[in-house]
Amino acid sequence: MNTDVVLTIGLVLVVFSVPAFLSALSDGRSKRAASLCIILAGACVAWALATKPGGYTLQQIPEVVIAQIAYLIR
């Protein structure tokens, strides 16, 4: 799997898991699913950053995400 795809998946998981974690925290529900999702997202992002030669800069991340979404839509 391409590192750009894994980075995009990890960032999407972060976007969805943080509100789920905060909602579970405020409602007093179990935070297992949200915590697992945050760990999985962190692992995806860390793997993508570690395996791409040269890594990513902050300026590249929005370009990578937009390119992967465009590839998915095409």
C-alpha positions in Angstrom: 0.0 0.0 0.0 1.2 3.5 -0.9 2.4 5.7 2.0 0.2 8.5 0.8 -2.9 6.3 1.1 -1.9 5.2 4.6 -1.3 8.8 5.7 -4.7 9.8 4.3 -6.4 6.9 6.1 -4.7 7.8 9.3 -5.7 11.4 9.2 -9.3 10.6 8.4 -9.4 8.2 11.3 -8.0 10.9 13.6 -10.7 13.4 12.4 -13.5 10.9 13.2 -12.1 9.3 16.4 -11.3 12.5 18.4 -15.0 13.6 18.5 -16.0 10.1 19.3 -13.6 9.9 22.2 -14.7 13.3 23.5 -18.4 12.3 23.2 -17.8 9.0 25.1 -15.8 10.9 27.7 -18.6 13.4 28.3 -21.4 10.8 28.3 -19.6 8.5 30.7 -19.6 5.7 28.1 -16.8 3.2 27.4 -13.9 4.8 25.4 -12.5 1.5 24.0 -13.6 1.9 20.4 -12.5 5.5 20.2 -9.2 4.7 21.9 -8.5 1.8 19.5 -9.3 4.1 16.5 -6.9 6.8 17.8 -4.2 4.2 18.3 -4.8 2.8 14.8 -4.7 6.3 13.3 -1.5 7.1 15.1 0.1 3.9 13.8 -1.0 4.6 10.3 0.5 8.2 10.4 3.7 7.0 12.1 4.2 4.2 9.6 3.6 6.5 6.6 6.0 9.1 8.0 8.7 6.5 8.8 8.6 4.6 5.5 8.4 7.4 3.0 11.9 8.3 1.9 12.5 11.9 3.0 9.3 12.0 5.0 6.6 14.6 4.6 6.7 18.3 5.3 3.7 20.2 6.6 3.2 21.8 3.2 3.0 18.4 1.5 0.3 16.9 3.8 -2.7 18.9 2.3 -1.5 18.2 -1.2 -1.2 14.5 -0.5 -4.7 14.3 1.1 -6.3 16.2 -1.8 -4.4 14.0 -4.4 -5.6 10.8 -2.7 -9.2 12.0 -2.5 -9.0 13.0 -6.2 -7.6 9.6 -7.1 -10.5 8.0 -5.2 -13.1 10.0 -7.0 -11.6 9.5 -10.4 
